[in-house]
Amino acid sequence: MLLNVSYNNPEVIRKINTEVGKPFTLRERIKMKGIGSSKLFINSTSIEIHNLLILDSYVNTCNIEMRPNGIIVGFRSLLESYALIIPYYKLRIYKGQAEEYSIYRDQYFIKIRARANDKATHKFIKKIMDFKAENLPLGPEDL
């Protein structure tokens, strides 16, 4: 789900917390050695997100925040902040081209640049994938 998170709206906060869980506590953040990515450069996006990003002429960047049940991909357009809310059960991450990660949720996607020397980006994507694998509920094939 793509939401405008520029304003302190309790209904939007409730939707986010329902979808991906409440933010980690400070103790959990320290134990996990951080839950946020560095600045990530956007290569391409789905049409809905692209229509927002072309409204200004700035370099398109985003960041990712981990939550207990999913991730939040945040980006800005004009003076507004937007968030793509992705629960782990809908999250798909692909390493398509040599220097690119693709993050999918249903019809939405964001492709981010990840050069070979961007060790922090590769390490953070691995952390997301590991956390997703540890925290997904068991399926019927696991019984």
Secondary structure as UniProt FT lines:
FT   STRAND          2..4
FT   HELIX           10..20
FT   HELIX           26..31
FT   TURN            32..33
FT   STRAND          40..45
FT   HELIX           47..53
FT   TURN            54..55
FT   STRAND          61..67
FT   TURN            68..69
FT   STRAND          70..77
FT   TURN            78..79
FT   STRAND          80..87
FT   HELIX           88..90
FT   STRAND          92..94
FT   TURN            98..99
FT   STRAND          100..105
FT   TURN            106..107
FT   STRAND          108..113
FT   TURN            116..117
FT   HELIX           119..135
FT   HELIX           140..142
//
